[in-house]
Amino acid sequence: MTQIVSAENTPQPVAGAVAAQDMPERTLELILSVLDEDKAEDTITIDLRGKTSMADYLVVTTGRSARQVGAMADHLVRRLRDLGIHAGNPEGYPQCDWVLVDGGDVIVHLFRPEVRAFYCIEKMWGVEPPASLKALTAGFDGGPAQ
């Protein structure tokens, strides 16, 4: 529980406050909830704790069109700001093929299916892409689709 030290140096609990160590998990929960509301597909969460200092989690997801990807990014940024997290300006506008939202401890990559299959960033972290994208991926690695 987060505490505030009063003028008398007596710790006082703060109602509804979130401990710093719980913030990445709360941010991740919010992000996954927003993506679910917005009908994101093939969402993968990669736990980066102990692997890199850039973030605790990486979320990779797909929207069916550039319009959906852009709308998901806008909605996500608004909800993060409501939580008090300055998400900056998402990278990847105006094309919305691949939009990156920096949520501090959670980084979110929103893709159109073809672009996600081409870059396949999950593999960089040792995670297999979703089965629905594997058919698209086969065309980019020189091998036949399976």
N, C-alpha and C positions, 0 to 999 in steps of 0.2 A: 504494500500500500504506500502510495506517495504521501509524503509529509511536508508540511510547511513549518519552519521554525519561527515562532513568534518572537516578539521583542524580549520576552523573558527567557529565550532559548529553550522553551518547552515545545517539543514536537507536537503538532496538532494534525490529525488526519484530515485529508481533504476529501470531502464527499464526491464520489464519481470520478476521482482522478485516476489516471492510468499510470502505473509504474513504468519507468523508462524501458525496463527489460521486457515488458509486455507489449510495448508499442508495435514492434514488427508483426506480431501475431494478430493484433487488432487491425492493423493496416491490411494485412493479408486477408483476413476475414471480410473486411469491407470490400476490397477489390474483387474477391471471388463472388461475393453477393451481387455486386453491381454487374459484373460480367454475366452472371446467371440471369439477372433481370433483363439484360440486353440481348439474350439469346446467343451468346458467344458459343462457339463450337470447339471441340477438341482442346479444352483448356488443360494445360500441364503446369504444375507448380514444381520448381526445382529448388531444393534446399541448398543454399550456398554457404550456410554457416560453417566456418572452419576451412572453407575453400578459397574465399576471397574476402577482401575488406570492402568491396564496392557496394554490397547489399547482402541482406540475409536471405532473400528469396527472389527468384526470377519466375515470372508468370509469362507463359507463351500461350496465345489463343488465336482463334480465327474468326473472322467475320465473313459473311457470304459475298459482300460487295464493298467497294471503296466507300460508299455512302454509310454502310453499317459500321465499318471500321472507324470512320471519322466521328460518327455519332457516339460510339462506345467510348472513344477517347475523350470527347467533350464531356460526357456524363461522368466518366471516371475522374477527370480533373475537378469538376464541380464538387463531387462527393468527397474527394480528398481534401479540398480546401475547406469544406464544411467541418471536417475532422481536425482542421488546423495544420494540415500538411501542405506546404507550398510545393506544388507539383511542377512549377515552371511552365514553360510552353512546350507542349509535346513536339517531338521531332517527327517529320514525315508528312506534314501538311504541305501543299494542298493535294498531292496525289492520293494519299491515304492507302497506298499499297502496303506499307509497313510503317506503323506509328509507334514510337517509343514514348512511354509515360514514365517519368522518374518520380516514384512515390517515396523517395528517401531510402528506407530499408527494403523496399519492394520495387523492383523494376518490372514494368509490364511491356511486352511486345505484342502488338495487335497486327495481324497479317490478313491479307486476302489469301485464299488457299494456294494459288499457284506460286505466290511469292514465298510463302512459308515453306512449301515443298522445295523450292529452289535453294533457299539459304539453309534450311534444316538446322537451325541454331541449337536445337535440343542435343544433337550429336556431339557438339562441342563440350557438353557437360556429361556425356556418357548416357544420355537418355534417348531411347528409341522414339521416333515420331509416331503419332497415332496411326493406326491401321488405315484409316480413311485417307491419309495423305501419302501412304507408301506407293500407291499406283502412280500418283503424280511425280513422286521422287525418282522413280525408275527412269523416267525420260531424261533426267538431268545428269545421271551418273554414267551414261553411255550404255547401260545394260537394258535388256528388254524388260518391259513391264511384266510383273508376275501375277 
